[in-house]
Amino acid sequence: MKTFNKLIVKIVQLMPKSLVRVFSNRYIAGDTLKDGVVFVQKLNSKNILATMDVLGEAISTKEEAIEAKNEFIEVLDAIKKYQLKSNISVKASQMGILLDEKFCFEQVEEIVKKAAEDNNYVRLDMEDSTTTDKIINLHNRLREKHQNVGIVVQACLRRTLDDVKRLNAIGTNYRLCKGIYIEPEAISYRAKQEIRDNYLRILREMLTNGNYVGIATHDEFLVKGALAMIQELGIGKDKYEFQMLCGVREDLRDSINKQGHKIRIYVPFGEHWYQYSIRRLQENPQVAGHILKNLFSLK
């Protein structure tokens, strides 16, 4: 079945975008900022927090990066205007880190300053391993002057535990995820349980050092492991939250919320939905099978 689902992912990638959109609607709030606002308002009404993100990291010019930065400024304005319980998540590649690191720093710092004025917060997404050092360096430079910025780290990478030990020294605010990028085995764990075990090792390192952690996972094994660790270490609810993607494991999301733990949903929106949707397919290939069944009314 696993091989079959992976085959379907390849088939879906060959489909017209209009059909892929059937799948993507599950994972994005819509094309516009208004769509994002409405989606977050619905989450907030359930006492669920959000992280808003404007899709579109595949930029190739500084002009495109500046346009993306301005879109994030608009998102922060909307969060303030509508009193949304949401922060924002930014990709360094979208801000031009592969074009000019100094330029990227200036771009992101403008967003971080704006967020600070609004008493809000900026999360730097982690991307593939070719950018890891650049993004950590960007984060560390920003933290020299600004406290309202944090970073994502990926449990699939062998280096991450050592990165966290260094980042703990500056009181880093984390989102810890498994990681969805396909990396060489020399630098990454590939087996499911290996990644789980490393995730929990990293989480323990973060929590025992007093860091705030966004525990980002849809894996019930890891949710249960995190809850047991929180109880064991006596961690207060002000030191962690659970985080999930839009459209994934809403049953688990609601269960965590009902138990009184803070939970935050990643809410992406924008016209550049295609690449994001394909990444979600690669992460959860079984979903592709459901799409194909729905499209062709198979049982």
Number of C-alpha atoms within 10 A of each C-alpha: 8 9 10 12 19 18 14 21 22 15 12 20 15 11 11 9 14 9 15 20 15 12 21 22 15 13 20 25 25 21 17 13 21 14 15 22 22 15 20 25 19 11 19 16 10 12 16 21 24 27 23 27 25 26 22 21 19 15 17 13 13 18 12 17 25 17 14 22 22 15 16 23 18 13 22 23 15 16 20 16 9 11 10 18 19 26 21 26 24 24 21 25 22 26 29 28 22 17 15 11 18 11 17 23 20 13 22 26 19 15 20 23 18 18 22 16 10 13 11 19 22 25 22 22 17 23 18 12 17 10 15 17 11 16 24 19 14 21 23 18 13 19 16 9 10 15 15 17 25 24 23 22 25 27 25 27 23 16 14 19 20 11 15 17 14 12 19 17 10 12 16 22 23 25 25 24 22 21 21 16 17 13 16 11 12 9 12 21 19 15 10 10 11 13 21 19 15 20 27 18 13 21 27 16 17 23 19 12 13 16 20 19 22 23 23 25 21 19 13 11 11 17 18 11 16 18 13 12 16 19 10 9 12 11 15 9 12 10 15 22 18 23 25 23 21 20 16 16 15 14 9 15 21 13 12 16 17 12 8 10 17 19 21 27 23 24 28 29 25 19 11 15 22 17 14 17 20 20 13 19 24 18 14 16 21 18 17 25 20 16 18 17 12 12 11 8 9 9 6
